[in-house]
Amino acid sequence: MGPKQTKVLILALPETAGSALYGMVDVLMATGNIWQTLVGDAIPCQPFDVRIISVQPAPFHCGHGIPVEPACTIDDEPCGELLILPEIWLGPAEDLSGRYEALMEWIKHGYRSGMTIYSACSGSVLLAESGLLDHCEATSHWGYQELFRTRYPKVHFRPESNLVYAHPGGRLVTAGGTTSWHDLALHIIARYVGIGEALRIAKVYLLKWHGEGQLPFTGLVRRTHHADSAVRKCEEWLKEHFREPGAITRLVEASSLPERTLKRRFKEATGTSLIGYLQNLRIEEAKRALEHGNLSVEEVSLAAGYEDVSFFRRLFKRLTGLTPGEYRRLFRPLLEESALTS
């Protein structure tokens, strides 16, 4: 008799991203056997029993027309120790409310019955909609910060992290953006099979653990949806004048609003303080300069609006998780490779 298998259910919906769905299936099914077959240093085994489940029995197409044939539905009451909710194609302003009510109840019932639930990228929106993440820390793709702020305010959203435990026991785990399913798969393999096997899978699939988190990849300036026209004008003004000295003082004068009133309304409308928004604009400018140019860090700092280079370095590290030099080394090869192939 072989070793005990861990039963894994992976949810597929019409909104599911096919790459995350089948990537997770492939990696978990290859665990215990692909390295062993390639290298021949151990007897292959199958530690995971993986099934795709859905809310409907008939085959369907998920994101980008990728075909899915579920093994069973939630109505079949499938037995699983782990449930994985992969990325779904969901606009940052979309609302899942009422879309999958039966699924939400099934997810909650599964968790109460002892199932461990993992989500990758926007799969955490399903968890948030179920209410299981209320008053818990969670992550998702950084592009969903506004969605979580407005739609799920009880969730303590952490856009900087790539893997977040909602509870110390580890029965609710959320992973960050898009390819964070790589990190999630390695985490699951290490937890249920062993760190050695996780390392072997990483080597076979060339999977990289995103230890730097999501901050280096996060767009700091995003358009938020609000109805405050005065604040919208201030956002547009700052986009034109953020490099200039005394930008906040000049903005207050241009807005014709009392400073305290403007700062309060700006925070309420955007979820970001006025000074925070200005800093985001300046650091985004610095990121573009580091990605595309050869300016020194001192020159980049000045161009972004900061004469104090040491302050700029500290702020850059706080907002991106990397020093300016580390950021340039991370993203510059992409530009250089593009230039070689164009």
Salt bridges, closest charged atoms under 4 A:
GLU15 OE2 - ARG99 NH1 3.04
ASP49 OD2 - LYS7 NZ 3.50
GLU81 OE1 - LYS4 NZ 3.11
GLU94 OE1 - ARG99 NH2 3.38
ASP95 OD1 - ARG151 NE 3.04
GLU105 OE2 - LYS108 NZ 3.09
GLU129 OE1 - ARG151 NH2 3.38
GLU137 OE1 - ARG158 NH1 2.82
GLU146 OE2 - ARG149 NH2 2.88
GLU160 OE2 - ARG158 NE 3.13
ASP183 OD1 - HIS210 ND1 2.68
GLU197 OE1 - ARG200 NE 2.87
GLU212 OE1 - LYS208 NZ 3.05
ASP228 OD1 - ARG265 NH2 2.86
GLU235 OE2 - HIS226 NE2 2.85
GLU235 OE2 - ARG232 NH1 3.01
GLU236 OE2 - ARG223 NH1 3.83
GLU236 OE2 - LYS239 NZ 3.79
GLU244 OE2 - HIS241 ND1 2.97
GLU244 OE1 - ARG250 NH1 1.95
GLU259 OE2 - LYS263 NZ 2.80
GLU268 OE1 - ARG264 NH1 3.61
GLU284 OE2 - LYS287 NZ 2.90
GLU285 OE2 - ARG243 NH2 3.23
GLU285 OE1 - ARG288 NH2 3.01
GLU291 OE1 - HIS292 NE2 3.78
GLU298 OE2 - ARG313 NH2 3.42
